[in-house]
Amino acid sequence: MGAVAELTGASFEQDVLKSEVPVLVDFWAPWCGPCRHIAPVVEELALENGESVKVAKVNIDDHPGIAESYGISSIPTLMVFKAGDVVERLVGVQPKQRMQEVLDAAKG
């Protein structure tokens, strides 16, 4: 994969819920300072993990229904999906190492 995909309501099911590999989804908004702060780290994770995971973003302003369906009340919220299920939820700015640990656990 290597790039961070922008998800929409139409693509979420196919790209996340039906994915063959774990998916890290970053719920964010353009006005969110902490979201902008972690964006480069999320990009790095996408590049460093290659094909073993997908990394994607959901702009909660553009797609509030997705955020609502997963109970997103604070951003940034990072969720890891595996086989269509949420296996990890990280709220707020996280160290890169912690994000990589949850991805490694989902891969295993």
TIVO-2410 file (N, C-alpha, C; in nm, 3 decimals):
# residues 108
REC num residu      c1      c2      c3 atome chaine
REC   1      M   0.086  -0.118   0.000     N      A
REC   1      M   0.000   0.000   0.000    CA      A
REC   1      M   0.090   0.124   0.000     C      A
REC   2      G   0.141   0.163   0.115     N      A
REC   2      G   0.237   0.270   0.118    CA      A
REC   2      G   0.183   0.410   0.121     C      A
REC   3      A   0.058   0.431   0.085     N      A
REC   3      A   0.001   0.566   0.086    CA      A
REC   3      A  -0.123   0.566   0.175     C      A
REC   4      V  -0.153   0.682   0.229     N      A
REC   4      V  -0.271   0.695   0.314    CA      A
REC   4      V  -0.391   0.726   0.226     C      A
REC   5      A  -0.491   0.639   0.231     N      A
REC   5      A  -0.612   0.657   0.150    CA      A
REC   5      A  -0.712   0.744   0.223     C      A
REC   6      E  -0.781   0.830   0.150     N      A
REC   6      E  -0.891   0.909   0.205    CA      A
REC   6      E  -1.019   0.827   0.186     C      A
REC   7      L  -1.084   0.792   0.294     N      A
REC   7      L  -1.203   0.709   0.286    CA      A
REC   7      L  -1.330   0.793   0.276     C      A
REC   8      T  -1.429   0.735   0.210     N      A
REC   8      T  -1.562   0.796   0.201    CA      A
REC   8      T  -1.662   0.692   0.252     C      A
REC   9      G  -1.784   0.734   0.265     N      A
REC   9      G  -1.888   0.640   0.305    CA      A
REC   9      G  -1.899   0.525   0.207     C      A
REC  10      A  -1.878   0.552   0.079     N      A
REC  10      A  -1.888   0.450  -0.024    CA      A
REC  10      A  -1.770   0.352  -0.021     C      A
REC  11      S  -1.653   0.399   0.018     N      A
REC  11      S  -1.534   0.313   0.014    CA      A
REC  11      S  -1.503   0.244   0.146     C      A
REC  12      F  -1.564   0.289   0.256     N      A
REC  12      F  -1.528   0.239   0.388    CA      A
REC  12      F  -1.547   0.088   0.399     C      A
REC  13      E  -1.660   0.037   0.356     N      A
REC  13      E  -1.686  -0.106   0.370    CA      A
REC  13      E  -1.583  -0.189   0.293     C      A
REC  14      Q  -1.560  -0.155   0.168     N      A
REC  14      Q  -1.466  -0.231   0.087    CA      A
REC  14      Q  -1.322  -0.217   0.136     C      A
REC  15      D  -1.281  -0.093   0.164     N      A
REC  15      D  -1.141  -0.067   0.199    CA      A
REC  15      D  -1.105  -0.105   0.342     C      A
REC  16      V  -1.202  -0.106   0.432     N      A
REC  16      V  -1.173  -0.134   0.573    CA      A
REC  16      V  -1.235  -0.266   0.618     C      A
REC  17      L  -1.365  -0.275   0.610     N      A
REC  17      L  -1.434  -0.391   0.666    CA      A
REC  17      L  -1.407  -0.520   0.590     C      A
REC  18      K  -1.381  -0.510   0.461     N      A
REC  18      K  -1.355  -0.630   0.380    CA      A
REC  18      K  -1.206  -0.648   0.347     C      A
REC  19      S  -1.120  -0.572   0.413     N      A
REC  19      S  -0.977  -0.578   0.386    CA      A
REC  19      S  -0.918  -0.712   0.429     C      A
REC  20      E  -0.825  -0.761   0.348     N      A
REC  20      E  -0.754  -0.886   0.378    CA      A
REC  20      E  -0.645  -0.863   0.483     C      A
REC  21      V  -0.603  -0.739   0.501     N      A
REC  21      V  -0.497  -0.705   0.597    CA      A
REC  21      V  -0.553  -0.606   0.700     C      A
REC  22      P  -0.486  -0.595   0.817     N      A
REC  22      P  -0.532  -0.496   0.916    CA      A
REC  22      P  -0.531  -0.355   0.857     C      A
REC  23      V  -0.622  -0.272   0.907     N      A
REC  23      V  -0.634  -0.134   0.859    CA      A
REC  23      V  -0.630  -0.037   0.977     C      A
REC  24      L  -0.539   0.059   0.970     N      A
REC  24      L  -0.534   0.168   1.067    CA      A
REC  24      L  -0.613   0.284   1.008     C      A
REC  25      V  -0.718   0.327   1.078     N      A
REC  25      V  -0.801   0.438   1.031    CA      A
REC  25      V  -0.782   0.556   1.126     C      A
REC  26      D  -0.743   0.669   1.070     N      A
REC  26      D  -0.724   0.793   1.143    CA      A
REC  26      D  -0.847   0.880   1.122     C      A
REC  27      F  -0.925   0.899   1.229     N      A
REC  27      F  -1.041   0.989   1.225    CA      A
REC  27      F  -0.990   1.128   1.262     C      A
REC  28      W  -1.010   1.225   1.173     N      A
REC  28      W  -0.949   1.357   1.188    CA      A
REC  28      W  -1.039   1.465   1.129     C      A
REC  29      A  -0.995   1.590   1.144     N      A
REC  29      A  -1.061   1.704   1.079    CA      A
REC  29      A  -0.953   1.810   1.052     C      A
REC  30      P  -0.971   1.889   0.946     N      A
REC  30      P  -0.869   1.989   0.910    CA      A
REC  30      P  -0.844   2.094   1.018     C      A
REC  31      W  -0.942   2.125   1.100     N      A
REC  31      W  -0.929   2.227   1.203    CA      A
REC  31      W  -0.862   2.175   1.331     C      A
REC  32      C  -0.835   2.046   1.338     N      A
REC  32      C  -0.783   1.982   1.459    CA      A
REC  32      C  -0.630   1.988   1.461     C      A
REC  33      G  -0.574   2.069   1.550     N      A
REC  33      G  -0.429   2.082   1.562    CA      A
REC  33      G  -0.358   1.951   1.592     C      A
REC  34      P  -0.404   1.875   1.694     N      A
REC  34      P  -0.339   1.746   1.721    CA      A
REC  34      P  -0.347   1.650   1.602     C      A
REC  35      C  -0.453   1.658   1.524     N      A
REC  35      C  -0.465   1.573   1.404    CA      A
REC  35      C  -0.355   1.607   1.304     C      A
REC  36      R  -0.332   1.735   1.285     N      A
REC  36      R  -0.226   1.779   1.193    CA      A
REC  36      R  -0.089   1.738   1.246     C      A
REC  37      H  -0.076   1.736   1.379     N      A
REC  37      H   0.050   1.699   1.443    CA      A
REC  37      H   0.087   1.553   1.415     C      A
REC  38      I  -0.012   1.463   1.420     N      A
REC  38      I   0.020   1.321   1.400    CA      A
REC  38      I   0.014   1.278   1.253     C      A
REC  39      A  -0.037   1.362   1.165     N      A
REC  39      A  -0.050   1.325   1.024    CA      A
REC  39      A   0.082   1.275   0.962     C      A
REC  40      P   0.196   1.342   0.985     N      A
REC  40      P   0.320   1.291   0.927    CA      A
REC  40      P   0.358   1.153   0.982     C      A
REC  41      V   0.327   1.127   1.107     N      A
REC  41      V   0.356   0.996   1.168    CA      A
REC  41      V   0.270   0.888   1.104     C      A
REC  42      V   0.144   0.920   1.080     N      A
REC  42      V   0.053   0.826   1.014    CA      A
REC  42      V   0.106   0.795   0.873     C      A
REC  43      E   0.154   0.898   0.802     N      A
REC  43      E   0.213   0.878   0.669    CA      A
REC  43      E   0.335   0.786   0.676     C      A
REC  44      E   0.421   0.808   0.776     N      A
REC  44      E   0.540   0.724   0.794    CA      A
REC  44      E   0.500   0.579   0.817     C      A
REC  45      L   0.400   0.556   0.900     N      A
REC  45      L   0.355   0.420   0.927    CA      A
REC  45      L   0.306   0.352   0.799     C      A
REC  46      A   0.237   0.427   0.715     N      A
REC  46      A   0.189   0.372   0.589    CA      A
REC  46      A   0.306   0.327   0.502     C      A
REC  47      L   0.407   0.411   0.493     N      A
REC  47      L   0.524   0.378   0.411    CA      A
REC  47      L   0.604   0.263   0.469     C      A
REC  48      E   0.625   0.265   0.600     N      A
REC  48      E   0.711   0.166   0.664    CA      A
REC  48      E   0.647   0.027   0.673     C      A
REC  49      N   0.515   0.019   0.674     N      A
REC  49      N   0.449  -0.110   0.687    CA      A
REC  49      N   0.413  -0.172   0.552     C      A
REC  50      G   0.428  -0.096   0.445     N      A
REC  50      G   0.407  -0.149   0.311    CA      A
REC  50      G   0.275  -0.221   0.293     C      A
REC  51      E   0.283  -0.340   0.236     N      A
REC  51      E   0.163  -0.418   0.201    CA      A
REC  51      E   0.102  -0.492   0.319     C      A
REC  52      S   0.171  -0.494   0.435     N      A
REC  52      S   0.122  -0.574   0.548    CA      A
REC  52      S   0.002  -0.511   0.619     C      A
REC  53      V  -0.018  -0.381   0.599     N      A
REC  53      V  -0.135  -0.312   0.654    CA      A
REC  53      V  -0.181  -0.205   0.556     C      A
REC  54      K  -0.305  -0.161   0.574     N      A
REC  54      K  -0.355  -0.043   0.503    CA      A
REC  54      K  -0.363   0.069   0.606     C      A
REC  55      V  -0.340   0.190   0.561     N      A
REC  55      V  -0.355   0.308   0.646    CA      A
REC  55      V  -0.447   0.403   0.572     C      A
REC  56      A  -0.549   0.451   0.644     N      A
REC  56      A  -0.649   0.536   0.581    CA      A
REC  56      A  -0.695   0.644   0.678     C      A
REC  57      K  -0.760   0.747   0.622     N      A
REC  57      K  -0.810   0.858   0.702    CA      A
REC  57      K  -0.957   0.881   0.670     C      A
REC  58      V  -1.030   0.926   0.773     N      A
REC  58      V  -1.169   0.968   0.755    CA      A
REC  58      V  -1.182   1.109   0.810     C      A
REC  59      N  -1.217   1.203   0.721     N      A
REC  59      N  -1.243   1.341   0.763    CA      A
REC  59      N  -1.384   1.341   0.823     C      A
REC  60      I  -1.392   1.362   0.956     N      A
REC  60      I  -1.522   1.352   1.023    CA      A
REC  60      I  -1.618   1.464   0.984     C      A
REC  61      D  -1.566   1.574   0.933     N      A
REC  61      D  -1.653   1.682   0.885    CA      A
REC  61      D  -1.723   1.641   0.755     C      A
REC  62      D  -1.649   1.572   0.669     N      A
REC  62      D  -1.703   1.529   0.541    CA      A
REC  62      D  -1.787   1.402   0.551     C      A
REC  63      H  -1.757   1.318   0.651     N      A
REC  63      H  -1.824   1.188   0.665    CA      A
REC  63      H  -1.865   1.164   0.810     C      A
REC  64      P  -1.954   1.247   0.863     N      A
REC  64      P  -1.992   1.234   1.004    CA      A
REC  64      P  -2.061   1.100   1.036     C      A
REC  65      G  -2.126   1.040   0.939     N      A
REC  65      G  -2.195   0.914   0.963    CA      A
REC  65      G  -2.101   0.802   1.003     C      A
REC  66      I  -1.984   0.797   0.940     N      A
REC  66      I  -1.886   0.694   0.974    CA      A
REC  66      I  -1.838   0.716   1.117     C      A
REC  67      A  -1.802   0.840   1.148     N      A
REC  67      A  -1.753   0.871   1.284    CA      A
REC  67      A  -1.859   0.839   1.388     C      A
REC  68      E  -1.981   0.875   1.358     N      A
REC  68      E  -2.092   0.850   1.451    CA      A
REC  68      E  -2.112   0.701   1.474     C      A
REC  69      S  -2.103   0.622   1.368     N      A
REC  69      S  -2.128   0.479   1.382    CA      A
REC  69      S  -2.022   0.409   1.467     C      A
REC  70      Y  -1.904   0.471   1.482     N      A
REC  70      Y  -1.799   0.414   1.566    CA      A
REC  70      Y  -1.780   0.491   1.697     C      A
REC  71      G  -1.874   0.579   1.729     N      A
REC  71      G  -1.871   0.649   1.857    CA      A
REC  71      G  -1.752   0.741   1.875     C      A
REC  72      I  -1.709   0.805   1.767     N      A
REC  72      I  -1.595   0.896   1.775    CA      A
REC  72      I  -1.643   1.025   1.842     C      A
REC  73      S  -1.587   1.054   1.961     N      A
REC  73      S  -1.626   1.176   2.030    CA      A
REC  73      S  -1.509   1.272   2.047     C      A
REC  74      S  -1.387   1.224   2.028     N      A
REC  74      S  -1.267   1.307   2.034    CA      A
REC  74      S  -1.178   1.271   1.916     C      A
REC  75      I  -1.110   1.372   1.863     N      A
REC  75      I  -1.013   1.345   1.757    CA      A
REC  75      I  -0.880   1.406   1.796     C      A
REC  76      P  -0.771   1.350   1.751     N      A
REC  76      P  -0.766   1.233   1.664    CA      A
REC  76      P  -0.802   1.104   1.739     C      A
REC  77      T  -0.870   1.016   1.669     N      A
REC  77      T  -0.892   0.879   1.716    CA      A
REC  77      T  -0.839   0.788   1.607     C      A
REC  78      L  -0.755   0.695   1.648     N      A
REC  78      L  -0.700   0.596   1.556    CA      A
REC  78      L  -0.762   0.461   1.592     C      A
REC  79      M  -0.815   0.393   1.492     N      A
REC  79      M  -0.875   0.262   1.516    CA      A
REC  79      M  -0.808   0.161   1.424     C      A
REC  80      V  -0.783   0.043   1.477     N      A
REC  80      V  -0.727  -0.066   1.398    CA      A
REC  80      V  -0.837  -0.169   1.378     C      A
REC  81      F  -0.862  -0.199   1.251     N      A
REC  81      F  -0.963  -0.299   1.213    CA      A
REC  81      F  -0.892  -0.423   1.162     C      A
REC  82      K  -0.944  -0.539   1.201     N      A
REC  82      K  -0.893  -0.665   1.150    CA      A
REC  82      K  -1.013  -0.754   1.122     C      A
REC  83      A  -1.021  -0.803   1.001     N      A
REC  83      A  -1.134  -0.888   0.959    CA      A
REC  83      A  -1.268  -0.819   0.986     C      A
REC  84      G  -1.272  -0.687   0.967     N      A
REC  84      G  -1.395  -0.612   0.982    CA      A
REC  84      G  -1.429  -0.569   1.124     C      A
REC  85      D  -1.348  -0.611   1.221     N      A
REC  85      D  -1.374  -0.577   1.362    CA      A
REC  85      D  -1.271  -0.477   1.414     C      A
REC  86      V  -1.315  -0.391   1.506     N      A
REC  86      V  -1.222  -0.299   1.572    CA      A
REC  86      V  -1.144  -0.380   1.676     C      A
REC  87      V  -1.013  -0.382   1.662     N      A
REC  87      V  -0.929  -0.455   1.758    CA      A
REC  87      V  -0.851  -0.361   1.850     C      A
REC  88      E  -0.845  -0.233   1.815     N      A
REC  88      E  -0.775  -0.137   1.900    CA      A
REC  88      E  -0.826   0.003   1.870     C      A
REC  89      R  -0.831   0.086   1.975     N      A
REC  89      R  -0.874   0.225   1.962    CA      A
REC  89      R  -0.777   0.310   2.043     C      A
REC  90      L  -0.716   0.408   1.978     N      A
REC  90      L  -0.625   0.501   2.044    CA      A
REC  90      L  -0.684   0.641   2.029     C      A
REC  91      V  -0.702   0.709   2.141     N      A
REC  91      V  -0.761   0.843   2.137    CA      A
REC  91      V  -0.654   0.945   2.177     C      A
REC  92      G  -0.643   1.051   2.097     N      A
REC  92      G  -0.545   1.155   2.124    CA      A
REC  92      G  -0.412   1.126   2.055     C      A
REC  93      V  -0.319   1.219   2.071     N      A
REC  93      V  -0.188   1.205   2.011    CA      A
REC  93      V  -0.116   1.088   2.077     C      A
REC  94      Q  -0.062   1.000   1.994     N      A
REC  94      Q   0.008   0.881   2.042    CA      A
REC  94      Q   0.150   0.881   1.989     C      A
REC  95      P   0.243   0.822   2.067     N      A
REC  95      P   0.378   0.808   2.012    CA      A
REC  95      P   0.378   0.708   1.896     C      A
REC  96      K   0.466   0.731   1.802     N      A
REC  96      K   0.475   0.644   1.685    CA      A
REC  96      K   0.496   0.499   1.728     C      A
REC  97      Q   0.580   0.477   1.828     N      A
REC  97      Q   0.608   0.342   1.873    CA      A
REC  97      Q   0.481   0.270   1.919     C      A
REC  98      R   0.393   0.341   1.989     N      A
REC  98      R   0.266   0.281   2.036    CA      A
REC  98      R   0.178   0.244   1.916     C      A
REC  99      M   0.171   0.332   1.817     N      A
REC  99      M   0.092   0.302   1.697    CA      A
REC  99      M   0.146   0.180   1.625     C      A
REC 100      Q   0.281   0.171   1.616     N      A
REC 100      Q   0.341   0.055   1.550    CA      A
REC 100      Q   0.314  -0.073   1.629     C      A
REC 101      E   0.315  -0.065   1.761     N      A
REC 101      E   0.288  -0.182   1.844    CA      A
REC 101      E   0.148  -0.238   1.819     C      A
REC 102      V   0.049  -0.150   1.808     N      A
REC 102      V  -0.087  -0.200   1.783    CA      A
REC 102      V  -0.101  -0.257   1.642     C      A
REC 103      L  -0.027  -0.199   1.547     N      A
REC 103      L  -0.029  -0.256   1.412    CA      A
REC 103      L   0.037  -0.394   1.411     C      A
REC 104      D   0.150  -0.407   1.481     N      A
REC 104      D   0.220  -0.536   1.488    CA      A
REC 104      D   0.132  -0.641   1.552     C      A
REC 105      A   0.060  -0.604   1.657     N      A
REC 105      A  -0.030  -0.698   1.725    CA      A
REC 105      A  -0.142  -0.743   1.631     C      A
REC 106      A  -0.192  -0.650   1.550     N      A
REC 106      A  -0.300  -0.684   1.457    CA      A
REC 106      A  -0.250  -0.774   1.344     C      A
REC 107      K  -0.124  -0.757   1.306     N      A
REC 107      K  -0.066  -0.840   1.199    CA      A
REC 107      K  -0.047  -0.985   1.244     C      A
REC 108      G  -0.020  -1.001   1.374     N      A
REC 108      G   0.018  -1.132   1.427    CA      A
REC 108      G  -0.092  -1.232   1.438     C      A
***
